[in-house]
């Protein structure tokens, strides 16, 4: 017998958690891989049991080692921190600040490591809370497919966390008054986002944490690492990107409203409902544009009104025509989280983020010629 379907009730919490953590079950005198197939809901709407398929290791279809780990780190999400860092670099150079590119690169690599840690910990917790499986199109899917175990991802998270801290130490040494507090708060944010016992994202605080991690904290850290300088414009720039990160997170939570409710997860979207949550997408996006303009107006060396006007025309016109408007149309045309239109929205949100970073950086460069 090569495979078997079996079910574990949620009331048998210790056994269910053991199978989820190890990804294995003992059947027919040998350990087999336990793949989740279905979550069965009870009459009250909560999880009653989980259906698994036990298969032999030889029957598991698994890609190459490197492809598995490449998928596990979700490299496309590096854009969320790379684009703000690029904008900060251009911002400082346009202002005539002296750059230490070596320290900047070290800081960015440290940020990437912390990002890998938060992604891995988030995947683990979503899996253990039965949020991201078996048929939910989110996460890396490496746990659901049996390619890696919970222990594997946790080890990767710990290694990435330690490496991120190690890379950040030389950077913090040059500006301890700023970077040590920023580093400590960032580390707490990484550990508390989805990890137990805090689980901020499961308490309707996910957008709040992401706003600070990808927004002002990242901006302060990168600016201090590269230039050993910061100003109001840097904070506003970081806040703009923080709001756009909230758009991506909030749209995912809107899509998963029904699943999150059945798993007892509380997000901003589950609190407000689908229709009211659409207004938050508009708010976060509008705030990002306004804050980006503010970063130009209140920047260190922006002494004329010409530069904000140039940025306004390029940024607002480009974003509204190419990204924001199609995104808003898709959100408001979707009848609910199960709408076919809504499954393409997360991709549109990433494109929106990418376009924002490109237009903003080009705006800084263009305005520097008019100073």
matplotlib code that plots the C-alpha trace (Angstrom):
import matplotlib.pyplot as plt

x = [0.0, 1.7, -0.7, -3.3, -5.9, -6.3, -7.9, -6.9, -9.4, -8.4, -9.4, -6.3, -4.1, -0.8, -1.0, -2.1, 0.6, 3.2, 2.3, 2.3, 5.7, 7.5, 5.6, 5.7, 3.4, 4.2, 2.3, 2.9, 6.1, 7.8, 7.7, 5.8, 5.3, 2.0, 0.6, -2.4, -5.3, -8.4, -9.5, -12.9, -15.0, -17.4, -21.0, -19.9, -17.6, -14.3, -11.8, -13.1, -10.4, -7.6, -7.4, -3.9, -2.4, 0.4, 2.8, 6.2, 9.3, 10.0, 6.6, 7.2, 7.8, 10.3, 12.4, 16.1, 17.6, 18.3, 14.9, 13.2, 15.1, 14.9, 11.1, 11.2, 12.9, 10.4, 13.1, 10.4, 9.6, 13.1, 11.6, 9.7, 13.0, 15.2, 13.1, 13.0, 16.8, 17.3, 15.1, 17.0, 20.3, 19.1, 17.6, 20.9, 23.0, 20.7, 21.1, 24.9, 25.4, 28.7, 27.9, 29.6, 28.4, 30.2, 28.2, 25.1, 25.5, 26.2, 23.1, 21.0, 22.3, 21.4, 17.9, 17.5, 18.5, 15.9, 13.3, 14.1, 13.6, 10.2, 9.0, 10.1, 8.5, 5.4, 5.1, 5.5, 2.9, 0.4, 0.8, 0.5, -2.6, -4.1, -4.3, -2.3, -3.4, -4.3, -5.9, -5.1, -3.0, -0.5, 2.8, 5.7, 3.8, 7.0, 5.4, 2.1, 3.9, 6.2, 9.4, 10.5, 9.4, 8.5, 11.8, 13.7, 12.1, 12.7, 16.4, 16.5, 14.8, 17.3, 20.3, 19.0, 18.3, 21.8, 23.4, 21.3, 22.4, 26.0, 25.9, 24.3, 26.9, 29.6, 26.9, 25.6, 29.1, 29.5, 26.2, 25.2, 23.0, 20.6, 21.2, 21.2, 17.7, 16.5, 18.0, 16.5, 13.0, 13.3, 14.4, 11.4, 9.1, 10.5, 10.0, 6.6, 5.0, 3.7, 5.8, 4.3, 3.4, 2.8, 1.4, 0.7, -0.6, -3.3, -4.4, -5.2, -1.8, 0.0, -0.3, 0.9, 4.1, 4.8, 4.4, 7.2, 9.5, 9.4, 8.7, 10.4, 12.6, 14.1, 14.5, 16.3, 18.5, 19.6, 20.1, 22.2, 24.2, 25.0, 25.2, 25.3, 22.6, 18.8, 16.1, 12.4, 12.3, 13.8, 11.1, 8.4, 9.9, 10.0, 6.4, 5.3, 6.8, 5.3, 1.8, 2.3, 3.5, 0.2, -1.7, -0.1, -0.7, -4.3, -5.3, -4.0, -6.1, -9.1, -8.8, -8.5, -11.3, -13.4, -10.5, -9.1, -12.5, -12.8, -9.4, -10.0, -7.5, -8.3, -7.0, -8.0, -10.0, -11.9, -12.8, -14.1, -15.4, -14.7, -16.6, -15.3, -11.8, -11.7, -11.6, -8.4, -6.7, -7.6, -6.4, -3.0, -2.3, -3.3, -1.2, 1.8, 1.6, 1.1, 4.0, 6.2, 5.5, 6.1, 9.5, 10.4, 8.9, 10.6, 13.8, 17.1, 18.1, 14.8, 14.5, 12.3, 8.7, 9.7, 10.9, 7.7, 5.7, 7.9, 7.5, 3.7, 3.2, 5.4, 4.5, 0.8, 0.2, 2.3, 0.9, -2.8, -2.7, -0.5, -0.9, -3.3, -6.3, -6.2, -5.7, -8.7, -10.9, -10.0, -10.7, -14.1, -15.2, -14.6, -17.8, -16.0, -12.9, -13.9, -14.3, -12.2, -11.1, -9.6, -7.0, -5.0, -5.1, -2.1, 0.1, -1.3, -0.3, 3.3, 3.4, 2.0, 4.8, 7.4, 6.0, 5.9, 9.6, 10.6, 8.6, 9.7, 13.4, 13.1, 11.4, 14.3, 16.8, 14.8, 14.3, 18.0, 18.7, 16.3, 17.7]
y = [0.0, 3.2, 5.8, 6.3, 8.9, 9.6, 12.3, 13.9, 15.9, 19.2, 18.0, 15.7, 18.8, 17.2, 14.5, 16.9, 19.4, 16.6, 15.6, 19.2, 20.0, 16.9, 16.4, 12.6, 9.8, 6.2, 3.8, 0.1, -0.1, 3.0, 6.8, 8.4, 11.9, 13.4, 15.8, 18.0, 17.6, 19.2, 21.1, 20.0, 22.7, 22.0, 23.1, 26.3, 27.3, 26.4, 23.7, 20.2, 18.0, 17.9, 15.2, 14.0, 11.8, 9.5, 8.7, 7.0, 9.2, 7.6, 8.7, 12.4, 14.6, 17.2, 19.7, 20.2, 21.3, 24.8, 25.3, 24.3, 26.7, 29.5, 29.1, 29.1, 32.5, 34.1, 36.4, 38.5, 40.0, 41.5, 44.3, 45.5, 46.5, 47.0, 49.8, 51.9, 51.5, 52.6, 55.7, 56.6, 56.2, 58.5, 60.9, 61.3, 61.6, 64.3, 66.2, 66.0, 63.7, 61.7, 58.0, 54.9, 52.3, 49.4, 50.0, 50.5, 47.2, 45.5, 47.0, 45.9, 42.3, 42.3, 43.5, 40.7, 38.1, 39.5, 39.5, 35.8, 35.1, 36.8, 35.0, 31.6, 32.2, 33.5, 30.4, 28.2, 29.9, 30.2, 26.4, 25.5, 27.6, 25.9, 29.3, 28.6, 25.1, 23.0, 24.9, 28.5, 30.2, 32.0, 31.4, 29.5, 26.1, 24.2, 22.9, 21.9, 20.0, 18.1, 19.6, 21.0, 20.5, 23.0, 22.2, 23.0, 26.4, 27.3, 26.4, 28.6, 31.5, 31.2, 31.1, 34.1, 36.0, 35.4, 36.3, 39.5, 40.5, 39.8, 41.8, 44.7, 44.9, 46.7, 49.1, 49.8, 50.4, 53.5, 55.1, 53.4, 56.2, 55.7, 52.2, 50.3, 51.4, 50.9, 47.4, 46.4, 47.6, 45.9, 42.7, 42.8, 43.5, 40.5, 38.1, 39.4, 39.7, 36.1, 34.2, 33.0, 34.2, 37.6, 36.9, 40.5, 39.7, 37.5, 40.3, 42.9, 44.5, 43.1, 46.3, 48.3, 46.2, 46.1, 49.9, 50.5, 47.6, 48.5, 52.2, 54.6, 52.0, 50.8, 54.3, 55.5, 52.4, 52.5, 56.3, 56.2, 53.3, 54.9, 58.5, 58.8, 61.4, 61.6, 64.3, 64.7, 63.9, 60.4, 59.7, 60.8, 58.7, 55.6, 56.2, 56.4, 52.9, 51.6, 52.6, 50.8, 47.6, 47.9, 47.8, 44.5, 43.0, 44.3, 43.0, 39.5, 39.7, 40.8, 37.8, 35.5, 36.9, 33.8, 31.5, 33.7, 33.9, 30.1, 29.8, 32.4, 34.8, 38.5, 41.0, 44.5, 43.0, 40.5, 43.4, 45.7, 43.3, 43.2, 46.3, 48.6, 47.3, 48.6, 52.1, 51.2, 50.4, 53.9, 55.4, 53.6, 54.4, 58.0, 58.4, 57.0, 59.5, 62.5, 61.4, 60.9, 64.5, 65.7, 64.0, 66.4, 69.5, 69.0, 67.4, 68.9, 70.9, 71.4, 75.2, 75.8, 74.9, 73.6, 70.2, 69.2, 70.3, 68.1, 65.2, 65.8, 65.6, 62.6, 60.6, 61.3, 61.1, 57.9, 56.1, 57.0, 56.1, 53.0, 51.4, 52.9, 53.3, 49.7, 48.5, 50.5, 49.3, 45.7, 46.0, 47.7, 45.4, 42.4, 41.2, 39.6, 37.6, 34.7, 36.8, 35.7, 39.3, 39.4, 36.7, 38.9, 41.9, 40.8, 40.8, 44.3, 45.5, 44.4, 46.1, 49.2, 49.1, 48.6, 51.5, 53.7, 53.1, 53.7, 56.9, 58.2, 57.6, 59.1, 62.1, 62.7, 62.4, 64.7, 67.3, 67.4, 69.0, 71.8, 72.7]
z = [0.0, -1.2, 0.3, 2.9, 3.8, 7.5, 9.7, 12.9, 15.0, 16.5, 19.9, 19.6, 19.6, 20.6, 18.0, 15.3, 16.1, 16.1, 12.6, 11.4, 13.0, 11.8, 8.6, 9.3, 10.4, 11.3, 9.2, 8.2, 10.1, 8.6, 8.7, 5.9, 4.7, 5.9, 3.4, 4.4, 2.0, 3.6, 6.6, 7.8, 9.5, 12.4, 12.7, 14.5, 11.7, 13.4, 12.5, 13.4, 11.8, 9.3, 6.5, 5.6, 2.9, 4.1, 1.2, 1.0, 0.6, -2.7, -4.0, -3.2, -6.2, -5.0, -7.0, -6.6, -3.3, -4.6, -6.1, -2.9, -0.8, -3.4, -3.2, 0.6, 0.8, -1.6, -3.3, -5.0, -1.6, -1.5, -3.7, -0.6, 1.1, -2.0, -3.5, -0.4, 0.0, -3.6, -3.1, 0.0, -1.8, -4.6, -2.1, -0.2, -3.4, -4.7, -1.5, -1.8, 1.2, 1.3, 0.9, 2.5, 0.0, 1.8, 5.0, 3.0, 1.2, 4.6, 6.0, 3.0, 3.2, 6.9, 6.1, 3.5, 6.2, 8.6, 5.8, 5.2, 8.9, 9.1, 5.9, 7.3, 10.8, 9.1, 6.9, 10.0, 12.1, 9.3, 8.7, 12.3, 12.7, 9.6, 7.8, 4.7, 3.8, 2.0, -0.8, 0.0, -2.6, -0.3, 1.4, -0.2, -0.2, 0.7, 3.9, 2.3, -0.4, 2.0, 0.5, 3.9, 7.5, 10.1, 11.8, 8.5, 8.2, 11.8, 11.4, 8.4, 10.3, 13.2, 10.9, 8.9, 12.1, 13.6, 10.2, 10.0, 13.4, 12.7, 9.5, 11.3, 14.1, 12.1, 10.8, 14.3, 15.6, 13.4, 14.7, 17.9, 19.2, 16.2, 14.9, 18.1, 19.1, 15.5, 15.4, 18.7, 17.7, 14.3, 15.8, 18.2, 15.2, 13.3, 16.3, 17.2, 13.7, 13.5, 16.0, 19.3, 21.9, 20.3, 16.8, 16.0, 12.6, 14.1, 16.4, 13.7, 14.1, 11.0, 9.0, 11.9, 12.3, 8.5, 8.3, 10.8, 9.6, 5.9, 6.5, 9.0, 10.7, 7.4, 6.1, 9.3, 9.3, 5.7, 5.6, 8.8, 7.4, 4.0, 4.9, 8.7, 8.2, 8.3, 8.1, 8.0, 4.3, 5.0, 7.6, 5.2, 2.4, 4.7, 5.8, 2.1, 1.4, 4.7, 3.6, 0.3, 2.1, 4.1, 0.8, -0.2, 3.2, 3.5, 0.1, 1.0, 4.2, 2.3, 0.0, 3.1, 5.2, 5.3, 5.9, 8.7, 10.4, 10.4, 11.9, 14.6, 13.1, 13.6, 10.9, 10.0, 7.1, 9.2, 11.6, 8.9, 6.4, 2.6, 1.5, 4.2, 3.8, 0.2, 1.7, 3.5, 0.2, -1.0, 2.3, 2.4, -1.3, -1.0, 2.1, 0.3, -2.5, -0.1, 2.1, -1.0, -2.0, 1.5, 1.5, -1.4, 0.1, 3.6, 2.4, 3.5, 0.5, -1.3, -1.4, -4.4, -5.3, -8.7, -7.6, -5.7, -8.8, -11.1, -8.7, -8.5, -12.2, -12.8, -9.7, -9.5, -13.2, -13.7, -10.7, -11.3, -15.0, -14.8, -11.4, -8.9, -11.1, -12.4, -8.9, -7.5, -10.4, -9.7, -6.0, -6.4, -9.2, -7.0, -5.4, -2.5, -1.5, -3.7, -6.8, -9.8, -10.2, -6.8, -7.3, -9.7, -7.3, -5.2, -8.3, -9.2, -5.8, -6.3, -9.6, -8.0, -5.4, -8.1, -10.2, -7.1, -6.5, -10.1, -10.4, -7.1, -7.8, -11.3, -9.7, -7.3, -10.2, -12.5, -9.8, -9.0, -12.4, -11.6, -8.2]

ax = plt.figure().add_subplot(projection="3d")
ax.plot(x, y, z, "-o")
ax.set_aspect("equal")
plt.show()
